[in-house]
Amino acid sequence: MGQLARAGAVACAVALSVWLATTSEKEQTTTNNNNNNNNRNNNSNKGELPGCKGRKISQGRPPDRELLSAACLNPQVSSGQFENTPASPGLKLVGVSVLQRHLDRWLYKHRLIGNVCWPGQLNSSVESSQLAAEQCYSELNSVWQEWPRQPDPYARPLYGSCSVWGDSHQGPPQATKQGRQHASFWGDMLKTQYVDRWKLVSPTCTLGDIALHCDKAQKNEITLQTVYKSICGRLPSSLEYAPEATIVGYVTEPMRGTPWYVQSAQCSGTRLAELTAEAEKAHQADVEWNARIRATASRLANASGRTAAPGSPCDAASFLDSLIDCTIVHACTGLPDVPPSLLNSRTSLPEDQDGSLFSQVNQDETSSRVYNLNYFRRTNQSAFVEYASLYYGYCLAAIRHRLSLAALREGPVLTVDVMSDSNISPLLAIYQLDEAMKVRPPYLSALVHELFRNESGRELFVRVLYNGQVQQVCPGRISSSECPWAEWSQLVAKFTPSKESCPQFYTDFDWSGGKYQRSFSDDMTR
C-alpha cells in the first residue's frame, strides 16, 4: 500500500471512529426502538410482507405460478420474503448498496439460431399471441432517454409489438408489462425494508439519500425508475439524477462523476488482457468441459427440434445461451409453445431441479460465463486474485467506499445499481459462493450489502444477501449473519487492483462520493 493510500485509509478509519463514538449515545434509544420494530416484523403473520402487518403478499405480488421456478424471478420477489434470517439484535442500519438485475424483458436477437427458438414459436404480434403482444403495449421512453420502437425480429414478416433496439445481439430488448409489475413490487419491498422498517431513507426521499445507476438500456432504465417510484412515490428527475451521472455507458470513457465502475472489465492496463488470453486458451483446450458442453448442446438441439447442435464448443455455449433466453422469456411470460422436455410438467415453467435438461443447460452455460474466474481459482490463487481484482474487484472497492461515506453521513445511504446477470455472477465468484453462482441470476436478482453499527457505537458490521439468502462471505465465519467491517474490508482490499494495473480507478473514480469533498480520497486503495 502506497503512503498516500495508507494515509487516506488511516484518515478514513479515524473519521469513522470519531463519528461512531460521538453518535453512539444519542442514537441508543433509536437503535432500541428499531430492534423492537424488527422483532415484531420478523414475527409477522405468514403470508404478509415483511414489516407490513396485514398486507398480504397476494396484493400486487407476482402470480402463484412463479413461486415454483427460481429460473424466472428472484425468489425474494416471488415469495415476498426479503430475508431468510434477520439481522442480529442490537444493530442499527447505516448504509445499503443494492446491485440488481433488470426486470423481465422480451428476447434478445440471437443470430446463431436465426431468431428461431423452435418450430411453431409464438411471437409478439397479435396474429401470433395476444398475450405476448399485450406485454409490450407501453411507452418505451424512460426518464433519461427516448427509445425508438423497432420491429420484433421474432415476428417477421409481421411487425410485432415487442421492440428490440439495435442491429446486433447487444441491442437491448424492451421491458415487458409483467416486468414492470415485478419491479414495482421489488421497489415496494425495498421501501418496506429501508424506509418503513429501518428508517434508513426518509419517507420523502430527501435529496442525496439515494444514489441511482443503471446500464444504458431501456429495460434497465425502466427498472431503475420503477423501483425508485415505489420507494419514493414519484419518478426520479433527470435534473436530480443527470444522465451522465446515472447511466452506465452514457459517457463512453471512464470519467470522474460517472458510474463507469459499475461495469466489469474496465481496467485499461495490459495485464487484464494477458490474463484473459491465458484463461481463454485453457478454456479452448479443456477437453472435459468441451465434451460436456457439446453433449448438453446436442440434447438441447434434439429437444428444440433441430437436427444438430453447433460444432464448436464456443458456438455450443452460445447456443445454450440463446435457448435459455428463449425458454425463460416464453415460459415465464406464459406462452404455451416451449418444448415440454425443458419444463416442469405440472407448472409448465422452466424445470430448475438438478438432473433436468433445463437445469443442466443453465449450469453449463453459466459455467462458461465464469470459466476464467474458476480456472484461475483452480490453478493459481495469486492469479485468481489478480484477475478478479482487474475484472470486477474494483466494484467491491467502490461499494466499500460508498458504505463508508454512508456511515459518516457524507453520502447516499442507499445506492441502487441496475445491471445484468453478467455483473452479479463475477461478484458471486469473487466471494466463492459456489452454490449461488451455479446458475444464471434470474430477473431482479439482487446482491445486497448492508452496513450496521452496533449498540456501543464503536463497531461496524457488513451483511451480504443474495436473493434474500444471507451469505457467509468472510473466511472462517459460519454462524454469524454479519461480518466485522475490518474483516470484510480486508477481503475487499485483497481484490482491489493496484494503481499500476488499473490507473483509472484511482484517477477517474469519484472518491468524494459525488456529494462531499473528503481529505481521504485514497481510502480503500493500496
N, C-alpha and C positions, 0 to 999 in steps of 0.2 A: 504494500500500500504506500503510495507516494505521500510526501509530507503535507501537501495541500489537502489531499483526500483524507489523511489521518486527522489533520486539524479540523477539517469540516465535520468528520464523524464525531469527534470529541465534542465539538460545539453543539451538534445536534443532540448528543446524549445529555450534555449539561442542560440544554434548553428543556428537554423533556423531563429531566429530573426536577428542575426548579418548578416547572409547571405542575407536575404531579404533586409535589409537596405542598404548594400553595393552594391547590384546589381541592385536596382530599377532604379536609374537614367540612368546608361549606357545602360539599356535594354528597356528604354521607347520608343525609336524610333522603335526597333524591334517589340515591342508589338503593336504599332500603325499600322505598316505595316501588321502584322498578322491579325489585326482586319479588315483592308481594304480588305485583301485577303478573310477573312472569309465571309464578307458581299457579295463579288462577288460570292463566291462559293455557298452560301446559296440561291442566286437568279439565279442559273444556270437554263438552259432550262430544262423543263420536259423531262424525258427520258434519261438524261445524268447522268453519275456517279458523285457523289459529288466531287467538286474540279477538275473535268476533263472536261472542256468545249469542246464540240464537240465529246466527246467519248460516244457513245450511249451504254446503258446497254445491247442492243441486241448483242453486240460483246463480246462473251465469257461468257455471263451470262447464268444461267440455262434456260431450255426451258419454254415457256409461261405457260404450263400446271401446273408447280409447283408454279406459282403465286397464285394459287387458293386453296391451302391447307397448312395451317400453321403446320399441323402434320408432313409434310415431311421434312421441311427445315427451318432454321432460316429465318424469313421474311426479315431481313436485306439483306441476300444473294439473295433471290429470287426476291426482288424488286430493289436491287442496291442502296437503300437509307440507309445511315449509321445511321442517327438520325432523330427523328421526330421533335426535337426542337434544334436550335443552342445554343451554349454556350452564356452566357451573354456577351455583349460588354465590352471591356476593360480588358480582361483576357488573360494571357499567359499560355499555357500548359507546365508543367514541369515534369510530370510523368504519366505513364499509366500502369495499370495491367489488363490483359485480361484472364479471366477464361472461357474456352470454352469447348464445347462438341466436340468429334471427328467427322470425316466425315461419309458419307453414307457407310454402310458395308453390308456384307451378314448376314444370320441368325446365331444366336447362336444355339447350341444344346439345345433342350428342352425335357428332359426325361419324363416330366409329360404327354406330348402329343405324346410321341414316335416318335418325329421328323416328325409328320404328321399334317400339318396345317388344311387341309380339303380334302375331296375327289377330286381326279384329280389334285392335286397340281403340279405345274411345278417346275423344279429344274435347277441346273447349268450345266447339261450335254447337249451336242449338240443335242442328241437324243430327249431331252425334250424341251429345249428352247435355240435357238441360241442367243437370246437377253441376257438371264441370263449368258450363257456361256461366251459371249464376255466381260461381266463386270469384269471377274476375270482373263483374259489372261494378266497377268502382272507380273513384278518382285515382289517377296514377300519381299525381304530384305530391311531393312532401313539403314540409315547411321550408326546406332548404333548396329544392331543385324541382324543375319541371321535367317530367319523363315522357317522351313521345310514345304513343301507342303503336305497337308493331304487331304483325300477324303472328299467330301461334304456328310455329313450324310443324307441329304435330297434327295440325288441322288441314294442311294444304291438300287440295287446292282451295278449300274453304278458308275463311279468314280466321275464325276462332276469336273468342273474347279474351283469352289469356295472352298477355303480351310478354315477349322475350326480347329485351332491348339488346342491340348489338348484333354483330355478324359472326361471332365465334362462341366457343364454349364459355368464354368469360362474360358474355352478355348476360347480365343478371335477369332472372325471371321475375315475374310480378308476384307480389304478396297476394294471398287469397283472402276471401271473406272469412273463412274459418280461422285462418292465421291471425287476422286482426282480433277476432274474439278471444283467441288464446292469449295473445299479447296483452289485451286489456285485462284479462283475468290474472295474468302474471304480475302486471302492474298493481292490481288490487292487493295481491299477496305481499308485494314489497311495501306498499303503503301500510298494510296491517302490521307488518313486522317492524318497520323502521320509523313510521310516523306515529301510529296509534300505540304500539306496544312499547317500543324502546324510547320514544320521544327523541330520536336522533335528529330527524328532519322536522322543521316547523310545519304545521298544517298549511301555512300559506306558501311554503317553499320559498323562503327568504332568498333574495339574490345572493348567490355564492354558496348556498347549501349543497347544490347538486352539480356535478360535472357530467357532461354528456359527450360521448364519442361513438361513432359508428363507421363502418365501411361505406365506401361510395357506391351504393347500390340501392335501388328502390325498396327492396324487401327489408334491408337493414334500417334505412331511414324511417320507413313506416313503422317498423318495430320500435325504434327509439322514441318517436314522438307519441306513439300509442301508450307505451309504458309510462312515459313522463306524464301524459294526461291523466292516467289512472292514479298516479301518485299525487299530482298537484291540482287536478281538477281543471286544467287548461292545457292547451298546446304550448310547446316551447316557442319562444320568439327567436327569430333569426337575428335580432339585434342583441339579445342577451347571449345567444349561442350562435355566434358567427360561423358561417360555413367553413372557413379556413381553420378555425379553432375547434371545430366539431367533427367534420367529415374526414375520415382517414383516406388520403389519396386526392383530396380536393386540391391540395398543393402537392405537386408530384415529387418534390425533393424534400428530404428532411430539413426542417426549419424550426427554430425555436418558436414556441407558441402554437405549433400544430401537433396533432396526435399521431405522428408518423410511427412512433414507438409501439403502438398497439398492434401493428402488423409485424409478421415474422420475417426473418431473413433480411434485415435492414442494415446489417454491418457491412461497410463497403470495403474493408480490407481484403487482401488476397487469401487470408487463412481460411475463411469460411468456404471459399470456392475450392481450395485444396482438400479440405476435409470432406466436402460434399462429393468431390470426384472420387476420393478413396472409397467412400461408402457405396456409391453407385456402382463402382467397379466390382466390389464384393457382392453387391446385390445381383448383378448380372451373372456372376459365377456361382451363386448359391444354388447348387443342384437340388437340394431338398426343398427349398422354398419354391423354386421354379416348377418342380414337379407337382407340388401341392396346388399352386395357383392354376396350373393348366388343368389339373383334374377337376377342380371346382368349377372352372370356366366351362369345361366340357359338360358337366352335369347341368349347369345353368343354361347352356345353349340348347340342350335337349328339352329342358323344361319350358323354354320360351319359344319353342317351335322352329329352332334353327338346325341346319344340317351339321354345322361345325362351329367350334369356338375359334377366335383369333389364334394364330400360331405362336407369336412371340409372347414371352411372359409379360412384357410391358403392355402389349395390347390386351392380353388376358386380364390384367389388373384393371385397365381402363374399361374393359367390357363389364367386369363386376361392378365398377363404379356406376356405369350407365344404367345397369339393370336394378341396382339398389335404388337409384333415383326414381326410375320408373315405378318400381314396386311400392315404395313409400308414398310417392305423390298420389298414385292411383288408389291404392288400398286404403290409405289413411284418410283420403278425401271421401271415400265411399264408392268409387267406381267399381262395378262388378265384372271387370274384364281381366283381372290378374290371374295368371296360371295358378291353379289350385295347389300345386306342389310347393309354392312359395308362401302359402297362407296357413293359418290355423283353421282347421275345418269347422270349428264351432263359431269363431268370431269373424272369419274372413278378413283378418288383419295379418300383417307380416308375422310369421312364426318365429319368435325370438328365443325359443328354448334350445339349449345346446343339443346338437345332433341333427337339427333340422337343416334343410338346404339353405334357407334364407339366413339362418344364424351362421352357417359356415361361410357363406358368401360375405356376410357382414364382417366377420372376424378376419378373413383372409384379405379383403380389400383394405380394412383398417390397418392391418399389419404392414401392408405396402406403404401406407402413408407415413408411418412412424418407423420404417425399416432403418433409416440412417441412425436415429437415436438408439434403437435397440441393438444395432450392430456394434456401435462403439461401447455401449454398456456391457455387452457380452465379451468383447475382445480387449478393450483398453479403457480403464476407468478414467485416466487423465485425459484421454482424447474425448471421452464422453462428456466430461465436464466442460472441456474447451468448446466442443461442437455445440453443446446445449446452450452455453452462455452466448455464443455468437448467433445461434439460430433464433432463440427467443428468451434467453435468460434475462436480457435487459428489460423485458416486460415485467418480470417479477421484481426487478430492482425499482422500476417505475411505480409499481403497486406499493412497495415498501415506502418509498418516498411520499407518495400521496397519503398513505395511512399516517405517517409521522406528522405531516402537516395537519391532518385532521385532529390528531391527538393534541397538537399545540394550538388548535383552533385558528390556524392560519391558512386553511384551505378548505375545499369542499369536504363535507362529512360523508357524502355518498357519491360514488362515481359509478356510472353505468356505461359499459363498453359493449356495443352490439356488433359482433363479428361473425365468424363462421365456425363450423366444427373443426376445420383445419387450424384454427387458432387455439382451441381448447385442448385438443389431443396432445400437442407438444408439451404443454404445461403438466398434463397428467403424467406424461412420460418422464419429465424432469423430476417430478415428485415420486416417480417409480410406483405409481398406483396401478399395478398390473391388471387388476380385475376391472377397474373403471375404464382403462384405456383399450380394452379388448375389442370394443365395438364403436361404431360411429356415434358421436353425441347426437341425440335426436333434436328436433326443433325445440327452441327455447331452453336448451341445456344451459346450466349456469354454474360457473366456478366462482364461489363467493369467498372473499377474505373479510373476516370481521376482526376488529381490534377492540379489546376490552381493557379496562382499568380495574384493579381490584379494590376492595373496601379501604385498605390502608392508603390508597392513592399513590403507592410507590412502585407498583409493578404493572407491567403491560403483558397481555396475552393475545395470541392470534388463534382464531378458529377458522378452519377451512372446510367448506361444504361443497360437494359436487352433487348436483341434482338432489339436494335435500339430505344427503348422507354425510355425516361428519367424517372427515378423512384424517388419518394419522400421518402427518407429514414430517414431523420431527423424529429423527432416528432414535430408536430405543424407547419411545413413549407409546404405550399400548392401552393405557387405562384412562387418561385424561382427554376430554374433548378439546382442550386448548393447549397451545404450545407457548412457552415463555417467549416473549419478544426477543430476548437476547439469543436464544437458540434458533428461532426462525430467521432472525436477521443474519446469523452466521451461515445458515443454509443458503439464504439469498445471495450473500456476498460470495459464496463459493461459485455461484452461477452468474455472477456479474462480469461481463467481459472487461478486459483491460483497456486502457486508453489507447494503447498502440494497436490493438486488434479491432477496436470499434470506436474510432475517434469521434464520430458524430453523436454518440450517446453522451459524450462529455461536453460537446460544443453546441449541440442542437436540441438537447432536452431542456425543457423549461424547469430548472431546479427551484424556481420560486414558487412553483405550483400554479402560476398564471394569475395569482391574486396578490401576493405579498412578496417583497424583496427580503431575502434572507442572507445572513452572513455565512451560513454553512452550505453554500451552493454545491459543495462537493461531498456532502454527507452521503453515505451509501456507496461511494465509489472506492476503488482500490487501485 
